[in-house]
């Protein structure tokens, strides 16, 4: 009998830690931290850690797209 994985992969979870969010966006953890400090993306403080909603990261990325004329 195989037990269910109690630690789902980052692509399966809704809330990501900074390193996971950076990997998800293809950015660095410091870039994600700078977005948090600038309050450019919503976050959930968990003690000294931050959680980021995958949907908010998608919205941020979509809003950063530029359109060519």
Biopython code that builds the backbone (N, CA, C, O; Angstrom):
import numpy as np
from Bio.PDB.StructureBuilder import StructureBuilder

atoms = [
    (1, "UNK", "N", (0.842, -1.180, 0.000)),
    (1, "UNK", "CA", (0.000, 0.000, 0.000)),
    (1, "UNK", "C", (0.885, 1.241, 0.000)),
    (1, "UNK", "O", (1.735, 1.408, 0.876)),
    (2, "UNK", "N", (0.683, 2.104, -0.982)),
    (2, "UNK", "CA", (1.491, 3.306, -1.120)),
    (2, "UNK", "C", (0.780, 4.488, -0.468)),
    (2, "UNK", "O", (-0.403, 4.722, -0.718)),
    (3, "UNK", "N", (1.503, 5.229, 0.367)),
    (3, "UNK", "CA", (0.930, 6.397, 1.021)),
    (3, "UNK", "C", (0.945, 7.584, 0.075)),
    (3, "UNK", "O", (1.829, 7.702, -0.773)),
    (4, "UNK", "N", (-0.039, 8.462, 0.225)),
    (4, "UNK", "CA", (-0.104, 9.677, -0.595)),
    (4, "UNK", "C", (1.059, 10.591, -0.232)),
    (4, "UNK", "O", (1.497, 10.635, 0.918)),
    (5, "UNK", "N", (1.540, 11.305, -1.211)),
    (5, "UNK", "CA", (2.625, 12.258, -1.008)),
    (5, "UNK", "C", (2.116, 13.423, -0.169)),
    (5, "UNK", "O", (1.222, 14.151, -0.599)),
    (6, "UNK", "N", (2.675, 13.605, 1.021)),
    (6, "UNK", "CA", (2.216, 14.678, 1.904)),
    (6, "UNK", "C", (2.814, 16.033, 1.525)),
    (6, "UNK", "O", (2.314, 17.064, 1.975)),
    (7, "UNK", "N", (3.853, 16.056, 0.721)),
    (7, "UNK", "CA", (4.471, 17.301, 0.276)),
    (7, "UNK", "C", (4.312, 17.411, -1.233)),
    (7, "UNK", "O", (5.200, 17.000, -1.981)),
    (8, "UNK", "N", (3.186, 17.964, -1.689)),
    (8, "UNK", "CA", (2.989, 18.054, -3.132)),
    (8, "UNK", "C", (4.054, 18.932, -3.786)),
    (8, "UNK", "O", (4.620, 19.819, -3.147)),
    (9, "UNK", "N", (4.313, 18.678, -5.041)),
    (9, "UNK", "CA", (5.283, 19.473, -5.787)),
    (9, "UNK", "C", (4.782, 20.908, -5.919)),
    (9, "UNK", "O", (3.572, 21.132, -5.880)),
    (10, "UNK", "N", (5.689, 21.902, -6.077)),
    (10, "UNK", "CA", (5.278, 23.299, -6.181)),
    (10, "UNK", "C", (4.231, 23.532, -7.271)),
    (10, "UNK", "O", (3.359, 24.384, -7.102)),
    (11, "UNK", "N", (4.294, 22.800, -8.377)),
    (11, "UNK", "CA", (3.334, 23.029, -9.444)),
    (11, "UNK", "C", (1.934, 22.537, -9.077)),
    (11, "UNK", "O", (0.970, 22.833, -9.783)),
    (12, "UNK", "N", (1.816, 21.791, -7.981)),
    (12, "UNK", "CA", (0.528, 21.277, -7.542)),
    (12, "UNK", "C", (-0.091, 22.128, -6.438)),
    (12, "UNK", "O", (-1.300, 22.063, -6.219)),
    (13, "UNK", "N", (0.707, 22.914, -5.748)),
    (13, "UNK", "CA", (0.211, 23.700, -4.619)),
    (13, "UNK", "C", (-0.213, 25.083, -5.064)),
    (13, "UNK", "O", (0.339, 25.637, -6.014)),
    (14, "UNK", "N", (-1.192, 25.637, -4.377)),
    (14, "UNK", "CA", (-1.653, 26.987, -4.694)),
    (14, "UNK", "C", (-0.693, 28.040, -4.129)),
    (14, "UNK", "O", (-0.404, 29.034, -4.796)),
    (15, "UNK", "N", (-0.204, 27.828, -2.915)),
    (15, "UNK", "CA", (0.669, 28.802, -2.267)),
    (15, "UNK", "C", (2.117, 28.346, -2.342)),
    (15, "UNK", "O", (2.442, 27.195, -2.054)),
    (16, "UNK", "N", (2.983, 29.282, -2.737)),
    (16, "UNK", "CA", (4.395, 28.969, -2.952)),
    (16, "UNK", "C", (5.271, 29.808, -2.034)),
    (16, "UNK", "O", (4.922, 30.937, -1.690)),
    (17, "UNK", "N", (6.409, 29.251, -1.641)),
    (17, "UNK", "CA", (7.416, 30.019, -0.919)),
    (17, "UNK", "C", (8.204, 30.838, -1.933)),
    (17, "UNK", "O", (8.040, 30.667, -3.141)),
    (18, "UNK", "N", (9.055, 31.723, -1.441)),
    (18, "UNK", "CA", (9.789, 32.638, -2.324)),
    (18, "UNK", "C", (10.598, 31.878, -3.369)),
    (18, "UNK", "O", (10.526, 32.205, -4.554)),
    (19, "UNK", "N", (11.359, 30.882, -2.960)),
    (19, "UNK", "CA", (12.199, 30.144, -3.917)),
    (19, "UNK", "C", (11.337, 29.440, -4.965)),
    (19, "UNK", "O", (11.694, 29.397, -6.142)),
    (20, "UNK", "N", (10.206, 28.892, -4.535)),
    (20, "UNK", "CA", (9.307, 28.207, -5.467)),
    (20, "UNK", "C", (8.654, 29.201, -6.427)),
    (20, "UNK", "O", (8.498, 28.918, -7.615)),
    (21, "UNK", "N", (8.274, 30.364, -5.903)),
    (21, "UNK", "CA", (7.679, 31.402, -6.744)),
    (21, "UNK", "C", (8.692, 31.897, -7.771)),
    (21, "UNK", "O", (8.339, 32.152, -8.923)),
    (22, "UNK", "N", (9.948, 32.032, -7.354)),
    (22, "UNK", "CA", (10.999, 32.461, -8.272)),
    (22, "UNK", "C", (11.165, 31.437, -9.391)),
    (22, "UNK", "O", (11.270, 31.799, -10.563)),
    (23, "UNK", "N", (11.186, 30.182, -9.030)),
    (23, "UNK", "CA", (11.314, 29.134, -10.043)),
    (23, "UNK", "C", (10.098, 29.143, -10.973)),
    (23, "UNK", "O", (10.241, 28.977, -12.185)),
    (24, "UNK", "N", (8.924, 29.334, -10.417)),
    (24, "UNK", "CA", (7.689, 29.354, -11.199)),
    (24, "UNK", "C", (7.708, 30.466, -12.255)),
    (24, "UNK", "O", (7.277, 30.263, -13.391)),
    (25, "UNK", "N", (8.219, 31.657, -11.860)),
    (25, "UNK", "CA", (8.273, 32.794, -12.791)),
    (25, "UNK", "C", (9.557, 32.843, -13.603)),
    (25, "UNK", "O", (9.672, 33.643, -14.531)),
    (26, "UNK", "N", (10.520, 32.001, -13.268)),
    (26, "UNK", "CA", (11.801, 32.054, -13.964)),
    (26, "UNK", "C", (12.603, 33.270, -13.542)),
    (26, "UNK", "O", (13.323, 33.863, -14.346)),
    (27, "UNK", "N", (12.475, 33.635, -12.283)),
    (27, "UNK", "CA", (13.153, 34.810, -11.733)),
    (27, "UNK", "C", (14.068, 34.355, -10.598)),
    (27, "UNK", "O", (14.203, 33.159, -10.338)),
    (28, "UNK", "N", (14.687, 35.314, -9.933)),
    (28, "UNK", "CA", (15.522, 35.002, -8.778)),
    (28, "UNK", "C", (14.720, 35.234, -7.501)),
    (28, "UNK", "O", (13.752, 35.995, -7.507)),
    (29, "UNK", "N", (15.113, 34.586, -6.416)),
    (29, "UNK", "CA", (14.439, 34.862, -5.137)),
    (29, "UNK", "C", (14.538, 36.328, -4.730)),
    (29, "UNK", "O", (13.606, 36.866, -4.133)),
    (30, "UNK", "N", (15.655, 36.979, -5.046)),
    (30, "UNK", "CA", (15.791, 38.402, -4.687)),
    (30, "UNK", "C", (14.807, 39.270, -5.461)),
    (30, "UNK", "O", (14.313, 40.264, -4.929)),
    (31, "UNK", "N", (14.516, 38.913, -6.696)),
    (31, "UNK", "CA", (13.522, 39.659, -7.458)),
    (31, "UNK", "C", (12.150, 39.519, -6.807)),
    (31, "UNK", "O", (11.415, 40.499, -6.687)),
    (32, "UNK", "N", (11.804, 38.308, -6.388)),
    (32, "UNK", "CA", (10.524, 38.071, -5.723)),
    (32, "UNK", "C", (10.469, 38.847, -4.416)),
    (32, "UNK", "O", (9.449, 39.456, -4.096)),
    (33, "UNK", "N", (11.567, 38.827, -3.656)),
    (33, "UNK", "CA", (11.603, 39.616, -2.411)),
    (33, "UNK", "C", (11.394, 41.096, -2.687)),
    (33, "UNK", "O", (10.685, 41.774, -1.944)),
    (34, "UNK", "N", (12.008, 41.602, -3.756)),
    (34, "UNK", "CA", (11.850, 43.030, -4.076)),
    (34, "UNK", "C", (10.397, 43.355, -4.423)),
    (34, "UNK", "O", (9.912, 44.439, -4.101)),
    (35, "UNK", "N", (9.704, 42.429, -5.073)),
    (35, "UNK", "CA", (8.278, 42.637, -5.354)),
    (35, "UNK", "C", (7.469, 42.664, -4.064)),
    (35, "UNK", "O", (6.539, 43.458, -3.925)),
    (36, "UNK", "N", (7.822, 41.803, -3.130)),
    (36, "UNK", "CA", (7.138, 41.771, -1.831)),
    (36, "UNK", "C", (7.390, 43.072, -1.079)),
    (36, "UNK", "O", (6.450, 43.689, -0.577)),
    (37, "UNK", "N", (8.650, 43.494, -0.995)),
    (37, "UNK", "CA", (8.989, 44.707, -0.262)),
    (37, "UNK", "C", (8.320, 45.937, -0.868)),
    (37, "UNK", "O", (7.927, 46.853, -0.146)),
    (38, "UNK", "N", (8.191, 45.957, -2.198)),
    (38, "UNK", "CA", (7.541, 47.085, -2.884)),
    (38, "UNK", "C", (6.019, 46.951, -2.868)),
    (38, "UNK", "O", (5.309, 47.833, -3.353)),
    (39, "UNK", "N", (5.521, 45.849, -2.312)),
    (39, "UNK", "CA", (4.091, 45.539, -2.285)),
    (39, "UNK", "C", (3.499, 45.536, -3.693)),
    (39, "UNK", "O", (2.374, 45.982, -3.918)),
    (40, "UNK", "N", (4.292, 45.018, -4.632)),
    (40, "UNK", "CA", (3.860, 44.907, -6.021)),
    (40, "UNK", "C", (3.039, 43.651, -6.253)),
    (40, "UNK", "O", (2.315, 43.552, -7.243)),
    (41, "UNK", "N", (3.149, 42.691, -5.342)),
    (41, "UNK", "CA", (2.343, 41.467, -5.419)),
    (41, "UNK", "C", (1.801, 41.169, -4.020)),
    (41, "UNK", "O", (2.479, 41.419, -3.023)),
    (42, "UNK", "N", (0.593, 40.639, -3.950)),
    (42, "UNK", "CA", (0.055, 40.260, -2.639)),
    (42, "UNK", "C", (0.821, 39.071, -2.056)),
    (42, "UNK", "O", (1.329, 38.223, -2.790)),
    (43, "UNK", "N", (0.893, 39.026, -0.732)),
    (43, "UNK", "CA", (1.597, 37.935, -0.073)),
    (43, "UNK", "C", (0.939, 37.650, 1.271)),
    (43, "UNK", "O", (0.185, 38.466, 1.801)),
    (44, "UNK", "N", (1.243, 36.481, 1.802)),
    (44, "UNK", "CA", (0.753, 36.081, 3.116)),
    (44, "UNK", "C", (1.968, 35.938, 4.021)),
    (44, "UNK", "O", (2.806, 35.065, 3.793)),
    (45, "UNK", "N", (2.077, 36.781, 5.048)),
    (45, "UNK", "CA", (3.202, 36.623, 5.978)),
    (45, "UNK", "C", (2.954, 35.429, 6.901)),
    (45, "UNK", "O", (1.872, 35.281, 7.469)),
    (46, "UNK", "N", (3.967, 34.590, 7.039)),
    (46, "UNK", "CA", (3.901, 33.427, 7.921)),
    (46, "UNK", "C", (5.150, 33.468, 8.797)),
    (46, "UNK", "O", (6.138, 32.792, 8.511)),
    (47, "UNK", "N", (5.102, 34.249, 9.847)),
    (47, "UNK", "CA", (6.291, 34.443, 10.669)),
    (47, "UNK", "C", (7.327, 35.202, 9.857)),
    (47, "UNK", "O", (7.074, 36.320, 9.407)),
    (48, "UNK", "N", (8.497, 34.595, 9.671)),
    (48, "UNK", "CA", (9.551, 35.227, 8.870)),
    (48, "UNK", "C", (9.459, 34.837, 7.398)),
    (48, "UNK", "O", (10.254, 35.299, 6.581)),
    (49, "UNK", "N", (8.504, 33.999, 7.063)),
    (49, "UNK", "CA", (8.351, 33.525, 5.687)),
    (49, "UNK", "C", (7.168, 34.202, 5.015)),
    (49, "UNK", "O", (6.294, 34.772, 5.668)),
    (50, "UNK", "N", (7.169, 34.122, 3.705)),
    (50, "UNK", "CA", (6.068, 34.662, 2.920)),
    (50, "UNK", "C", (5.529, 33.575, 1.998)),
    (50, "UNK", "O", (6.290, 32.771, 1.460)),
    (51, "UNK", "N", (4.234, 33.559, 1.823)),
    (51, "UNK", "CA", (3.609, 32.670, 0.862)),
    (51, "UNK", "C", (2.993, 33.515, -0.239)),
    (51, "UNK", "O", (2.440, 34.585, 0.016)),
    (52, "UNK", "N", (3.097, 33.025, -1.458)),
    (52, "UNK", "CA", (2.582, 33.743, -2.616)),
    (52, "UNK", "C", (1.593, 32.849, -3.341)),
    (52, "UNK", "O", (1.854, 31.670, -3.578)),
    (53, "UNK", "N", (0.456, 33.429, -3.686)),
    (53, "UNK", "CA", (-0.591, 32.699, -4.387)),
    (53, "UNK", "C", (-0.220, 32.584, -5.863)),
    (53, "UNK", "O", (0.133, 33.578, -6.497)),
    (54, "UNK", "N", (-0.299, 31.388, -6.399)),
    (54, "UNK", "CA", (0.024, 31.140, -7.802)),
    (54, "UNK", "C", (-0.814, 32.032, -8.732)),
    (54, "UNK", "O", (-0.310, 32.513, -9.747)),
    (55, "UNK", "N", (-2.086, 32.251, -8.390)),
    (55, "UNK", "CA", (-2.956, 33.099, -9.213)),
    (55, "UNK", "C", (-2.451, 34.541, -9.233)),
    (55, "UNK", "O", (-2.507, 35.200, -10.271)),
    (56, "UNK", "N", (-1.955, 35.042, -8.084)),
    (56, "UNK", "CA", (-1.409, 36.403, -8.033)),
    (56, "UNK", "C", (-0.140, 36.518, -8.871)),
    (56, "UNK", "O", (0.095, 37.544, -9.509)),
    (57, "UNK", "N", (0.673, 35.471, -8.871)),
    (57, "UNK", "CA", (1.882, 35.481, -9.703)),
    (57, "UNK", "C", (1.513, 35.499, -11.184)),
    (57, "UNK", "O", (2.149, 36.196, -11.976)),
    (58, "UNK", "N", (0.490, 34.734, -11.559)),
    (58, "UNK", "CA", (0.019, 34.736, -12.948)),
    (58, "UNK", "C", (-0.505, 36.109, -13.342)),
    (58, "UNK", "O", (-0.226, 36.594, -14.438)),
    (59, "UNK", "N", (-1.269, 36.738, -12.443)),
    (59, "UNK", "CA", (-1.807, 38.074, -12.711)),
    (59, "UNK", "C", (-0.684, 39.082, -12.873)),
    (59, "UNK", "O", (-0.716, 39.908, -13.786)),
    (60, "UNK", "N", (0.317, 39.022, -11.988)),
    (60, "UNK", "CA", (1.455, 39.930, -12.088)),
    (60, "UNK", "C", (2.157, 39.771, -13.432)),
    (60, "UNK", "O", (2.445, 40.759, -14.108)),
    (61, "UNK", "N", (2.430, 38.534, -13.816)),
    (61, "UNK", "CA", (3.120, 38.281, -15.089)),
    (61, "UNK", "C", (2.295, 38.783, -16.270)),
    (61, "UNK", "O", (2.843, 39.382, -17.196)),
    (62, "UNK", "N", (1.010, 38.549, -16.247)),
    (62, "UNK", "CA", (0.134, 39.012, -17.331)),
    (62, "UNK", "C", (0.150, 40.529, -17.423)),
    (62, "UNK", "O", (0.195, 41.087, -18.519)),
    (63, "UNK", "N", (0.112, 41.193, -16.286)),
    (63, "UNK", "CA", (0.108, 42.668, -16.272)),
    (63, "UNK", "C", (1.439, 43.266, -16.712)),
    (63, "UNK", "O", (1.492, 44.438, -17.086)),
    (64, "UNK", "N", (2.513, 42.484, -16.675)),
    (64, "UNK", "CA", (3.820, 42.988, -17.080)),
    (64, "UNK", "C", (4.074, 42.847, -18.579)),
    (64, "UNK", "O", (5.068, 43.358, -19.096)),
    (65, "UNK", "N", (3.195, 42.169, -19.258)),
    (65, "UNK", "CA", (3.386, 41.987, -20.704)),
    (65, "UNK", "C", (3.294, 43.328, -21.408)),
    (65, "UNK", "O", (2.476, 44.178, -21.057)),
    (66, "UNK", "N", (4.144, 43.501, -22.404)),
    (66, "UNK", "CA", (4.088, 44.718, -23.218)),
    (66, "UNK", "C", (3.536, 44.361, -24.592)),
    (66, "UNK", "O", (3.721, 43.251, -25.091)),
    (67, "UNK", "N", (2.872, 45.309, -25.174)),
    (67, "UNK", "CA", (2.324, 45.112, -26.499)),
    (67, "UNK", "C", (3.128, 45.938, -27.503)),
    (67, "UNK", "O", (3.433, 47.106, -27.262)),
    (68, "UNK", "N", (3.458, 45.321, -28.612)),
    (68, "UNK", "CA", (4.174, 46.048, -29.651)),
    (68, "UNK", "C", (3.164, 46.751, -30.535)),
    (68, "UNK", "O", (2.120, 46.187, -30.863)),
    (69, "UNK", "N", (3.468, 47.965, -30.916)),
    (69, "UNK", "CA", (2.543, 48.742, -31.767)),
    (69, "UNK", "C", (2.538, 48.258, -33.184)),
    (69, "UNK", "O", (1.818, 48.804, -34.020)),
]
sb = StructureBuilder()
sb.init_structure("model")
sb.init_model(0)
sb.init_chain("A")
sb.init_seg("    ")
for serial, (resi, resn, name, xyz) in enumerate(atoms, 1):
    if name == "N":
        sb.init_residue(resn, " ", resi, " ")
    sb.init_atom(name, np.array(xyz, "f"), 0.0, 1.0, " ", f" {name:<3s}", serial, name[0])
structure = sb.get_structure()
